[in-house]
Amino acid sequence: MQKFLVIQTAFIGDVVLATGLLEKLHSYYADAQIDVLVRNGNEALFNNHPYIKEVMVWQKKSHKYKHLLQTLKKIRSKNYDVVINAQRFAATGFLTAFSNAKLTIGFNKNPFSFLFTQKIQHHFSNNNVNTIHEIERNHLLIASFTDDVANKPKLYPSKADYASVAAYKQQPYIVIAPTSVWFTKQFPAEKWIAFINTLPSHYNIYLIGAPSDKQACDAIQQSATHPSVTNLAGQLQYLQSAALQQNATMNYVNDSAPMHFASAVNAPTTAIYCSTLPSFGYGPLSHHQFIVEVEEKLACRPCGIHGKKACPLGHYNCANKIRNEQLLVGLEH
């Protein structure tokens, strides 16, 4: 029996996208042992996952390097055949290079890639030419022993997860994830409020997010005049959020983790891009998907590969010039 380890200790959205690797590995090596390594806090994504034997957790926020060495010791004890590193950072490169696995695979931009058995070129586009999605970038890591087609990400909410949100599904509803870790990836609160107020009254509106998003969602809920807005931020676990998104009439998301949750359960998605671009390779993957961007070509957009804490020019036109009518397109089709 072969033993695989997939490493992705970045943010939660990156981990969700890396689940496509698990799907492909299982389809080719159904009897193999597949383990994953994630940062602390992201392990709950793999509750009930049918293809994962063990979820290893690196404690990145406390005694980071002490735990890194402890994690390496554990990895080496597993005698993996293949270690697949979906990141480009030194710490995970260190774990990969010294994992003692027979085959170590990672991207050429990783500082430890010179020690990998295979290093794969990492392609990143910041325009609409030669674009490649993150799941396709990841798939290149395993293409040599699978095939040329990337699998979409997939999450597995349990029966209990679905039961926990069943009460919210009694009538048509819309899910909105209004926040982001980065300001310039976030559609402004006042624009969310204006949009919510245009939605038909027969829809229940559910706001989702982390506990840290509760205050921002409270403010949106309190300012909206729509008759049915419920703030669920901080009340749902990851897989419960995905279970709720799955049956929504539409999910409205920023360029952030809830978009990838929706992709992983093939939920209808309208993704709003402010300072970033879909061509970066992190766009929605659901069958029913819509992308919303400012219609005017702005010389300042994108202002970086990642989001920023504030608009560098102070006007935030990449978000403020998006019209309500653009968001409604997906709901009307």
Secondary structure, DSSP 8 states (H G I E B T S, - for coil): --EEEEE--S-HHHHHHHHHHHHHHHHH-TTSEEEEEEETT-GGGGTT-TT-SEEEEE--SSSHHHHHHHHHHHHHHH--SEEEE---SHHHHHHHHTS--SEEEEETTSTTGGGSSEEE-----SSSSS---HHHHHHTTTGGGS-S----------HHHHHHHGGGGSS-EEEEE---SSGGGS--HHHHHHHHTTS-TTSEEEE---GGGHHHHHHHHHH--SS-EEE-TTTS-HHHHHHHHHT-SEEEEESSHHHHHHHHTT--EEEE-SSS-GGGS----SSSEEEE--SS--TT-SS-SS--SS-TTS--HHHHT--HHHHHHHHH-
